[in-house]
Amino acid sequence: MVEGLEVWALTHDRELREALIDPRFRRNWRTWRALNEGEVATDHPVAAMVYLDNMLTVDGEAHRRMRSPVAQAFTPRRVELLRPRVTEIVNALLDQLAERDGTVDFKTEFAYPLSMRVFSALFGIPERDHGRMQQMVNTAFSPSSPEEVRAMREELDAFLDELIEDKRRSPGEDLTSALVTATDEEHKLSDAELRDTLWLLVTAGFETTSSALANAVQTLLTHPDQLAHLRSGSIAWEDAIEEVLRQSSSVATLPFLFAAEDVQIGDRTIRAGEPVLLAYLAANLDVERYGEDAAEFDATQSRPRHLAFGHGPHTCLGAALARLEMEVALTTLFTEFPEVSLAEGEAPRLESVFIHAPAALPIRLGPRRTAA
């Protein structure tokens, strides 16, 4: 059950990986029998996440058309060009936190602002809208009533309409302007597709990365032996980041694949029109793929490639940027603050079926490293 819905869940790596490239499954909500027949309302908290026309909810040629203009901003070369800006933001945020005594909330005061500022720089979203965006995203990923979902959608639609109109009047060098002003018929988005694409980018653009950062800091601070190896250089930061992404995937689940025909998986039959939940976190802990200790964090091991960013044609476009933000943030934090530690008490968890992360992460920075 997911928020009152009966769904199948793919929790093992092989079955999930195969389904993500199986043409018998569709992303398009129009394949969902229960939604089409009125058994599930379009303002249901989970249905509202897929009742859209963007690159996550379409297939085939429509998916390629919608994805292509956004993908151009996330090539490895363009992402690497963002390194100086990411470094600047990381240093500015740590400078602010270093002035504080006592406990700071790493997620709220560092991870969120970092991922939001990087995202906003890419998409040309002014700082005055950051708080508004965060509140809307919190509602989208948290347990909500249909009334709250409708209110959130109305507010988000109004926000996106304002953003689109601003970019039409005064386009800039940002990705939103490029999407709004596109004239190439091959990649031009309709008004509905444009808004739904921005809806996806806003809701997924920074929550997932900020949660991954919080997971990484919490994990490393609870594994001091491996953190010591990272600081000494005997474990590569890239390896630790991949292990965090696998063992503590910030995206626990995503809705949905829909069976376009009856599909047999093992001894179960998923009937045409039934929804399938993508259980990424569970699949990343699959002992058949990652070993008997799959649930344990161990950056010293060489494990198979994980599913934290998905697989197949819908693989997350922001994967390289998320890795860059994590690399810069983690190496700077743990170099500049050698005594950083978790604050006493258990960090509260985020109440979400979809996001796996602490809701807050209180830490103590300790003294800053002095220059040699």
PyMOL commands that set and color helices and strands:
alter all, ss='L'
color gray80, all
select helices_A, chain A and resi 13-19+29-31+33-36+47-50+60-74+76-80+83-98+106-123+127-141+146-169+175-181+191-205+207-221+224-232+237-247+280-284+287-290+312-314+319-336
alter helices_A, ss='H'
color red, helices_A
select strands_A, chain A and resi 8-10+25-26+103-105+254-259+263-265+268-270+275-278+341-342+362-364
alter strands_A, ss='S'
color yellow, strands_A
deselect
rebuild
show_as cartoon
